[in-house]
Amino acid sequence: MKNLVPMVSRMNDMKTEIGADGLLTKFVSTEVWDLGLYFMEPGMTTIVFSTEEKDDGTAEEWYGWSYEFYYIVQGEFTVWYGKKADDLKRKRTPKLVLKEGDVVSYPPNWKYMVQNTGKIPGSFFWGKTAPRKDVKMREIAPSKIIK
């Protein structure tokens, strides 16, 4: 591991990625984790993403075996989790409802889908462990990047 030093990340220095399912601002990306903010309009739903060890090709994005967490800054979100992407898209899986101030942990080996089910634009602070060294994540490129 490199000899890392403490650092500050400022919002003015961040780039924002625009995708079909929201705005992502990444603060920190290291060998250990990625951290950032995510913004979603009411009714907006993410793609299905997978933290499963093996990629079965059914989720739009695959991160490999990893942990993720959200801290809800504003709004209300519903998270569906399961093993089958089609069941998630139909919302036929277990779900969690998250509100302002909640923290949720997404353990490895599941697929997830998140929707802003509130009446206002919502945002959450997120973190995800870095993929294992032998994993090449499969991600959708953003439609636009704002610096």
C-alpha positions, 0 to 999 in steps of 0.5 A: 500500500502506498504511503498515504497522507490525510487530504481534504476534498472540496465540493468546488474541486469535484466532478459530477457525473450525470447518469439516467438515474441521478447525479454522482459526485465522487469525493475520494477514490482510493485503494480502499474505498470510493466516497461521494454524494448522490442526488435523485429527483422524486420518482427516479430509480437507479439501475440494478447494481450487483455486489455479487462475487460472480457476474451473472450479467443480469445487473446493469452494473457489477462491482464484484464482492464489495460493501456499500453504505448510504447515509440519507441526507435529504428525502426518502428512498426505497431499496429493493434487494435480491438475487434476480435482476428481473424481480428487482425491476418488478419490485418483487423482492424484500425492501427497506424504506430509508429516511433522512438521517438513516444509514443503510449497509449493503453487504456483498452478494446481493443485487440492489435497486434504489428509488427516490420514493419521496416528494422532494429531491433526495440526496445521500452520502455513499461509500463503497469498498474498492473492488478486489484486485482481480476484478474489473468492474462493469459500469455504465459510462455517465452521459455527461461529466461536469467539472 
